[in-house]
Amino acid sequence: MATTAQIAKSKRKPKFSSRLVRRCWRCGRKRGYMRDFELCRICFRELANVGEIPGIRKASW
């Protein structure tokens, strides 16, 4: 889990656009981030298994 200072720092506008850090809105994690859902892979899986994300369900074939 990211500290509050890290989350606040990533919300500020960076000096250069390449320094932009995208973080999960739920836990603040920056690695394994999915832009489409604005979530990290761990939070995505948790919410998808519960059925909180519309249009997403676990694959079975």
N, C-alpha and C positions, 0 to 999 in steps of 0.2 A: 504494500500500500504506500502510495506517495505521500510525502509530508505536505502540510498545508502551504509551506513556503514554495515548494516545487510546483504545486498546482497553480498558485498565484502568479509565479514567474512565467509559466507557460501560457497564461491567459493574456499577459501583456503583449502589445504589438512589438515584434522583433525589429531590430535595426535592419536586418537583411531578410528577405522572404525565405531564403533557404534555411534559416534558423528556426522556423516555425515548428513547434512541438505539439503534435496532436495527442491528446490523452483521453482515456476512457472517462465518460461522465460519471460512471458509477464508482469506480475505485481509484482512478487517477493513474492507472498503469499506462506506460507509453509504448511498450513492446507488444507485438501481436495485436495491433490496433486495426480494426476494420472500419474504413471510412463510411461505407454505406449505412452502418448502424451506429457509428460513433461509440463502439464498445470494444473492449479487448476480447480476446478469444475465450477467456475463462468466464467472464460475465455473459458473453453471448451464449455460451453453452448452457449456463445455469438458467438464463431467461428462456431459451428455446425449449429446454426440457420441461419447464413449468408451463409453457404455452403463452408467455407474455409478449412475444414478438409476433405480430400478425403476419401470416403467410409463410411462416417457417415451421417445419416439423421434421422430426428425425426420419432419416431415410431408412427404408426397409425394402429389400427386393429378393 
